[in-house]
Amino acid sequence: MTFASNLLFRLSAMMFLQFFIWGAWYTSIAVYMTELGMKDLTHWPYTVNPIAAILAPFFLGLIADRYFATEKVLGVLHLAGGVILFTTPQVSHSPALFILLLLAYNLCYMPTLGLANSLAFHHIENQEKQFPVIRVFGTIGWIVAGLFISFVLGKITGRMAESTPLPLYTAGAASLLLGMFSFSLPHTPPKGAGEKVSMRSIAGLDALQTLGSRPFYVFLICSFLICIPLAAYYNFTQLYLKASGFENIAGTQTLGQMSEVVFMLLMPLFFARLGVKKMLLLGMLAWVVRYALFAAGAPGSVTWMIITGIALHGICYDFFFVTGQIYVDKKSNEKIRGQAQGFLVLVTYGLGMLIGAQIAGMTYNGFLQGAEALTAQQWQSFWWLPAGFALAVLAVFGLLFNEKDH
């Protein structure tokens, strides 16, 4: 094996484990919490996650980018995260402590997303050709995690593995493995060593000042707004699947990541034919259609509607999030590129998802009102709400965004 192929293998393995960890617990934690009697608190894991996403750029800018080698920070954070994940089920008797440990874990995990990307970019020569090949192994890792939980752990235990602490233990074991593996990754010195840093630059406000224009502000505001209804999918789809009679919940949700791989490969073709605005509009429209399918399929638990809604994830994610990242990259220069991407993450995965998780949680609890689960009719009403919100944002974006003005 040549040095180049060995490097790509190691970086791909890093990315595989990075997203295997996330996929192992993120798609099943609400089911487990419901089993523990925390049915009205299931939105909190999806609240602490964006809180950590908001704080991650500050950790990276103030500490990781200035003082320590990337691979060492990556290793320490994953080792600490693994210990926390193994500890979390032990405090399930205390909901507050359970959620606080999930917050502590996410504070360890979310900075590693940026660290893994920056480490990979530092060691490859052709980012446009090599990085997608490395990054797709992250999506494969998420898929393998879901299939492992539903079909391997489920078969071993003879019950729905998602309702047990096994997904957390699986993610913890993978986190410890990646933590140890990280120390064998190529040395990556801190890129900001010796440089002055400001809170404005870390938060991305300098980049915002440079990129500021009417179409960019429209894009930014609509990206923030669309993430509010989006948060409902990540939190409540697993509970909706359980209520609809699905048993292999984590495995079923991997259909979304499978479609993500397909549409990721097709994106260059769509870009050439459609352009940024139509791509973003299609991404937003896919979210509207997904929620409409969930709502329409709820009363009769119509399997094909639910499965189609999940399978739309490739368009939902790639056409909106990935297209948005590319749009920001194209409008940025080398000096502000990192800040601009960090600011987009803060606005979408951070603020948008944070507010969305709380609104979705309050809405769900409003329907629940002390019952054990929502009825089919309540699920239908629940899903029409994010569908309508997403449709409104789609209309505003379609009317106000004009990339030719940029």
C-alpha positions as CSV (number, residue, x, y, z in Angstrom):
1,M,0.0,0.0,0.0
2,T,1.4,3.4,-1.0
3,F,1.7,6.3,1.4
4,A,-1.2,8.2,-0.4
5,S,-3.5,5.2,-0.4
6,N,-2.6,4.5,3.3
7,L,-3.4,8.1,4.2
8,L,-6.8,8.0,2.4
9,F,-7.6,4.7,4.2
10,R,-6.8,6.2,7.6
11,L,-8.8,9.4,6.9
12,S,-11.7,7.4,5.6
13,A,-11.6,5.2,8.7
14,M,-11.6,8.3,10.9
15,M,-14.6,9.7,9.1
16,F,-16.5,6.3,9.2
17,L,-16.1,6.1,13.0
18,Q,-16.8,9.9,13.4
19,F,-20.3,9.5,12.0
20,F,-20.9,5.9,13.2
21,I,-20.8,7.3,16.8
22,W,-23.3,10.0,16.0
23,G,-25.7,7.7,14.1
24,A,-25.5,5.1,16.8
25,W,-27.2,7.1,19.6
26,Y,-28.9,10.1,17.8
27,T,-31.6,8.0,15.9
28,S,-32.7,6.0,19.0
29,I,-32.2,8.2,22.1
30,A,-35.9,9.4,22.1
31,V,-37.2,5.8,22.0
32,Y,-34.9,4.9,25.0
33,M,-35.9,7.9,27.0
34,T,-39.6,7.1,26.4
35,E,-38.9,3.6,27.7
36,L,-37.4,5.2,30.8
37,G,-40.5,7.3,31.5
38,M,-39.0,10.5,30.0
39,K,-41.5,10.8,27.1
40,D,-42.0,14.5,27.7
41,L,-38.3,15.3,27.7
42,T,-37.2,13.6,24.4
43,H,-36.6,17.0,22.8
44,W,-33.7,17.8,25.2
45,P,-31.0,15.7,23.5
46,Y,-31.8,17.7,20.3
47,T,-31.5,20.9,22.3
48,V,-28.2,20.2,23.9
49,N,-26.8,19.1,20.6
50,P,-27.2,22.6,18.9
51,I,-26.1,24.3,22.1
52,A,-22.8,22.4,21.7
53,A,-22.8,23.3,18.0
54,I,-23.0,27.0,19.0
55,L,-20.1,26.7,21.5
56,A,-17.9,24.5,19.3
57,P,-16.5,27.3,17.1
58,F,-15.3,29.2,20.2
59,F,-13.6,26.1,21.6
60,L,-11.9,25.5,18.2
61,G,-10.9,29.1,17.7
62,L,-9.6,29.8,21.2
63,I,-8.0,26.5,22.1
64,A,-7.7,23.7,19.4
65,D,-6.6,26.0,16.6
66,R,-3.9,27.8,18.6
67,Y,-2.3,25.5,21.1
68,F,-2.6,21.8,20.4
69,A,-2.1,19.4,17.5
70,T,-5.5,18.5,15.9
71,E,-5.1,14.7,16.2
72,K,-4.4,15.0,19.9
73,V,-7.4,17.2,20.6
74,L,-9.5,14.8,18.5
75,G,-8.2,11.8,20.5
76,V,-8.8,13.4,23.9
77,L,-12.3,14.6,23.1
78,H,-13.4,11.2,21.8
79,L,-11.9,9.4,24.8
80,A,-13.7,11.7,27.2
81,G,-16.9,11.4,25.2
82,G,-16.7,7.6,25.3
83,V,-16.4,7.6,29.1
84,I,-19.4,10.0,29.4
85,L,-21.6,7.8,27.1
86,F,-20.8,4.7,29.2
87,T,-21.8,6.7,32.3
88,T,-25.0,8.2,31.0
89,P,-27.3,5.1,31.2
90,Q,-26.1,4.6,34.8
91,V,-27.9,7.9,35.9
92,S,-31.2,7.2,34.0
93,H,-33.0,7.4,37.3
94,S,-32.3,11.1,37.3
95,P,-33.6,12.9,34.1
96,A,-31.8,16.1,34.9
97,L,-28.4,14.4,35.3
98,F,-29.1,12.2,32.3
99,I,-29.7,15.3,30.1
100,L,-26.7,17.1,31.7
101,L,-24.4,14.2,30.8
102,L,-25.8,14.3,27.2
103,L,-24.9,18.0,27.2
104,A,-21.4,17.2,28.4
105,Y,-21.0,14.5,25.8
106,N,-22.1,16.8,23.0
107,L,-19.7,19.5,24.2
108,C,-17.0,16.9,23.6
109,Y,-18.3,15.6,20.3
110,M,-19.4,18.7,18.3
111,P,-15.9,20.3,18.1
112,T,-14.6,17.0,16.6
113,L,-16.7,17.5,13.5
114,G,-14.7,20.6,12.6
115,L,-11.4,18.9,13.8
116,A,-12.0,15.9,11.6
117,N,-12.7,18.0,8.5
118,S,-9.7,20.3,9.1
119,L,-7.4,17.3,9.7
120,A,-8.5,15.7,6.4
121,F,-8.2,19.0,4.4
122,H,-4.7,19.5,5.8
123,H,-3.3,16.3,4.4
124,I,-5.0,15.9,1.0
125,E,-3.8,17.6,-2.1
126,N,-7.0,17.9,-4.1
127,Q,-9.9,18.9,-1.9
128,E,-12.6,18.8,-4.5
129,K,-11.8,15.3,-5.7
130,Q,-10.5,13.6,-2.6
131,F,-12.6,15.0,0.2
132,P,-16.0,13.8,-1.1
133,V,-14.5,10.2,-1.3
134,I,-13.4,10.5,2.4
135,R,-16.6,12.2,3.6
136,V,-18.9,9.6,2.0
137,F,-17.4,7.1,4.5
138,G,-19.0,9.2,7.2
139,T,-22.4,8.7,5.7
140,I,-21.7,5.0,5.4
141,G,-20.7,4.9,9.0
142,W,-24.1,6.4,10.0
143,I,-25.8,3.8,7.9
144,V,-23.8,0.9,9.4
145,A,-24.6,2.2,12.9
146,G,-28.3,2.1,12.3
147,L,-28.3,-1.3,10.7
148,F,-26.1,-2.7,13.5
149,I,-28.4,-1.4,16.2
150,S,-31.7,-2.6,14.5
151,F,-30.6,-5.9,13.0
152,V,-27.6,-7.1,14.9
153,L,-28.2,-5.9,18.5
154,G,-32.0,-6.5,18.0
155,K,-31.4,-10.1,17.0
156,I,-28.9,-10.6,19.9
157,T,-31.3,-9.2,22.5
158,G,-34.5,-10.5,21.0
159,R,-36.1,-7.1,21.6
160,M,-36.1,-3.6,20.1
161,A,-32.5,-2.5,20.8
162,E,-33.5,1.2,20.4
163,S,-35.4,1.0,23.7
164,T,-32.3,-0.2,25.6
165,P,-29.0,1.5,26.6
166,L,-27.2,-0.6,24.0
167,P,-27.0,2.3,21.4
168,L,-25.3,4.5,23.9
169,Y,-22.9,1.8,24.8
170,T,-22.2,1.1,21.1
171,A,-21.5,4.8,20.5
172,G,-19.3,4.9,23.6
173,A,-17.2,1.9,22.5
174,A,-16.8,3.5,19.0
175,S,-15.8,6.8,20.6
176,L,-13.1,5.1,22.7
177,L,-11.9,3.3,19.6
178,L,-11.7,6.5,17.6
179,G,-10.1,8.3,20.5
180,M,-7.2,5.8,20.5
181,F,-7.0,5.6,16.7
182,S,-6.8,9.5,16.5
183,F,-3.3,9.4,18.1
184,S,-2.1,7.4,15.1
185,L,-3.4,9.9,12.5
186,P,-0.9,12.2,10.7
187,H,0.5,15.0,12.8
188,T,-1.5,18.2,12.2
189,P,0.0,21.3,14.0
190,P,-2.4,24.0,15.2
191,K,-3.0,26.3,12.3
192,G,-3.5,29.4,14.4
193,A,-0.5,29.1,16.6
194,G,0.9,32.6,17.5
195,E,-1.9,34.5,15.8
196,K,-4.1,37.0,17.5
197,V,-7.8,36.0,17.7
198,S,-10.9,37.9,18.4
199,M,-14.4,36.8,19.4
200,R,-15.8,38.5,16.3
201,S,-13.6,36.4,14.0
202,I,-14.4,33.2,15.9
203,A,-18.2,33.9,15.8
204,G,-17.9,34.7,12.0
205,L,-19.1,38.3,12.3
206,D,-16.1,39.5,10.3
207,A,-17.1,37.2,7.5
208,L,-20.7,38.4,7.7
209,Q,-19.5,41.9,7.3
210,T,-17.5,41.0,4.2
211,L,-20.3,38.9,2.6
212,G,-23.1,41.2,3.6
213,S,-25.5,41.8,0.7
214,R,-29.3,41.5,0.2
215,P,-29.3,38.0,-1.4
216,F,-26.9,36.7,1.2
217,Y,-29.0,38.0,4.1
218,V,-32.1,36.5,2.5
219,F,-30.2,33.2,2.3
220,L,-29.0,33.4,5.9
221,I,-32.4,34.3,7.4
222,C,-34.2,31.7,5.4
223,S,-31.6,29.1,6.3
224,F,-32.2,29.9,10.0
225,L,-35.9,29.8,9.6
226,I,-36.1,26.5,7.7
227,C,-34.1,24.8,10.4
228,I,-36.8,25.5,13.0
229,P,-39.3,23.0,11.4
230,L,-36.4,20.7,10.4
231,A,-35.7,20.0,14.0
232,A,-38.9,18.0,14.3
233,Y,-37.7,15.3,12.0
234,Y,-34.5,14.5,13.9
235,N,-36.4,14.3,17.2
236,F,-39.8,12.8,16.5
237,T,-39.4,10.5,13.4
238,Q,-38.2,7.7,15.6
239,L,-41.2,8.0,17.9
240,Y,-43.5,8.3,14.9
241,L,-42.0,5.1,13.4
242,K,-42.6,3.3,16.7
243,A,-46.2,4.5,16.9
244,S,-46.7,3.4,13.2
245,G,-45.6,-0.2,14.0
246,F,-42.1,-0.2,12.8
247,E,-39.7,-2.3,14.8
248,N,-36.3,-1.7,13.2
249,I,-36.4,2.0,13.8
250,A,-32.7,2.9,13.5
251,G,-32.3,0.6,10.5
252,T,-35.3,2.1,8.7
253,Q,-34.0,5.6,9.1
254,T,-30.8,4.7,7.3
255,L,-32.8,4.7,4.1
256,G,-32.4,8.5,4.4
257,Q,-28.6,8.3,4.5
258,M,-28.6,5.8,1.6
259,S,-30.4,8.3,-0.6
260,E,-28.0,10.9,0.7
261,V,-25.1,9.0,-0.8
262,V,-26.9,8.7,-4.2
263,F,-27.8,12.4,-4.4
264,M,-24.4,13.5,-3.2
265,L,-22.9,11.7,-6.2
266,L,-25.5,13.3,-8.5
267,M,-25.1,16.9,-7.2
268,P,-22.5,18.1,-9.8
269,L,-25.0,17.2,-12.5
270,F,-27.9,19.0,-10.8
271,F,-25.7,22.0,-10.1
272,A,-24.8,22.4,-13.8
273,R,-28.5,22.2,-14.8
274,L,-30.3,24.0,-12.0
275,G,-28.0,26.5,-10.2
276,V,-28.0,27.5,-6.6
277,K,-31.4,29.0,-6.2
278,K,-33.3,26.1,-7.7
279,M,-31.2,23.6,-5.8
280,L,-32.1,25.4,-2.5
281,L,-35.7,25.6,-3.4
282,L,-35.9,21.9,-4.2
283,G,-34.2,21.2,-0.9
284,M,-36.8,23.2,1.0
285,L,-39.7,21.7,-1.1
286,A,-38.5,18.2,-0.2
287,W,-38.9,19.0,3.5
288,V,-42.5,20.2,2.8
289,V,-43.2,17.0,0.9
290,R,-41.6,14.8,3.5
291,Y,-43.8,16.3,6.3
292,A,-46.9,16.2,4.1
293,L,-46.3,12.5,3.5
294,F,-45.8,11.8,7.2
295,A,-49.1,13.6,7.9
296,A,-51.0,12.0,5.1
297,G,-49.7,8.5,6.1
298,A,-50.3,8.9,9.8
299,P,-54.0,7.8,10.1
300,G,-53.6,4.5,8.4
301,S,-49.8,4.0,9.1
302,V,-49.3,4.0,5.3
303,T,-45.9,2.4,5.0
304,W,-45.0,3.6,1.5
305,M,-45.7,7.3,2.4
306,I,-43.6,7.0,5.6
307,I,-40.7,5.2,3.8
308,T,-40.8,7.8,0.9
309,G,-40.7,10.6,3.4
310,I,-37.5,9.1,5.0
311,A,-36.0,8.4,1.6
312,L,-36.4,12.0,0.6
313,H,-33.5,12.8,3.0
314,G,-31.0,12.8,0.2
315,I,-32.7,15.8,-1.4
316,C,-33.6,17.4,1.9
317,Y,-30.1,17.3,3.2
318,D,-27.9,17.5,0.1
319,F,-29.9,20.1,-1.8
320,F,-30.3,22.4,1.2
321,F,-27.3,22.0,3.6
322,V,-24.6,21.0,1.1
323,T,-25.8,23.5,-1.5
324,G,-25.8,26.2,1.2
325,Q,-22.2,25.3,2.2
326,I,-21.1,25.5,-1.4
327,Y,-22.9,28.8,-2.0
328,V,-21.2,30.3,1.1
329,D,-17.8,28.9,-0.1
330,K,-18.2,30.4,-3.5
331,K,-19.0,33.8,-2.1
332,S,-16.1,33.7,0.4
333,N,-12.4,34.4,-0.1
334,E,-9.5,32.5,1.4
335,K,-9.2,34.8,4.4
336,I,-12.8,34.4,5.6
337,R,-13.8,31.0,4.2
338,G,-13.5,29.1,7.6
339,Q,-15.2,31.9,9.5
340,A,-18.1,32.0,7.0
341,Q,-18.7,28.2,7.2
342,G,-18.5,28.4,11.0
343,F,-21.1,31.2,11.0
344,L,-23.4,29.2,8.8
345,V,-23.1,26.2,11.1
346,L,-23.8,28.4,14.1
347,V,-27.0,29.9,12.5
348,T,-28.4,26.6,11.2
349,Y,-27.2,23.6,13.2
350,G,-26.9,25.9,16.3
351,L,-29.5,28.6,16.6
352,G,-32.1,27.2,14.2
353,M,-32.0,23.7,15.5
354,L,-31.9,24.9,19.1
355,I,-35.1,27.0,18.7
356,G,-36.7,24.3,16.5
357,A,-36.1,21.5,19.1
358,Q,-37.7,23.5,21.8
359,I,-40.7,24.5,19.7
360,A,-41.1,20.9,18.5
361,G,-40.9,19.6,22.0
362,M,-43.5,22.1,23.3
363,T,-45.8,21.2,20.4
364,Y,-45.4,17.5,21.0
365,N,-46.1,17.8,24.7
366,G,-49.1,20.0,23.9
367,F,-50.6,17.1,21.9
368,L,-49.4,14.5,24.5
369,Q,-50.9,16.1,27.6
370,G,-49.9,13.3,29.9
371,A,-50.9,10.4,27.6
372,E,-48.5,7.6,26.8
373,A,-48.2,8.4,23.1
374,L,-49.9,10.4,20.3
375,T,-52.8,9.0,18.5
376,A,-52.6,8.6,14.7
377,Q,-54.8,11.7,14.2
378,Q,-52.6,13.7,16.6
379,W,-49.5,12.6,14.6
380,Q,-51.2,13.9,11.5
381,S,-51.9,17.3,13.0
382,F,-48.4,17.4,14.4
383,W,-46.7,16.9,11.0
384,W,-48.8,19.4,9.2
385,L,-47.4,22.2,11.4
386,P,-43.7,21.9,10.2
387,A,-45.0,21.3,6.7
388,G,-46.8,24.6,6.7
389,F,-43.9,26.5,8.3
390,A,-41.4,25.1,5.8
391,L,-43.8,26.0,2.9
392,A,-43.9,29.6,4.2
393,V,-40.1,29.8,4.3
394,L,-40.0,28.3,0.8
395,A,-42.3,31.0,-0.5
396,V,-40.4,33.9,1.1
397,F,-37.0,32.5,-0.2
398,G,-38.4,32.0,-3.7
399,L,-39.7,35.6,-3.8
400,L,-36.8,37.5,-2.2
401,F,-33.6,35.6,-3.1
402,N,-32.0,36.6,-6.4
403,E,-28.4,35.4,-6.8
404,K,-27.9,37.7,-9.7
405,D,-27.9,40.6,-7.3
406,H,-24.9,39.3,-5.5
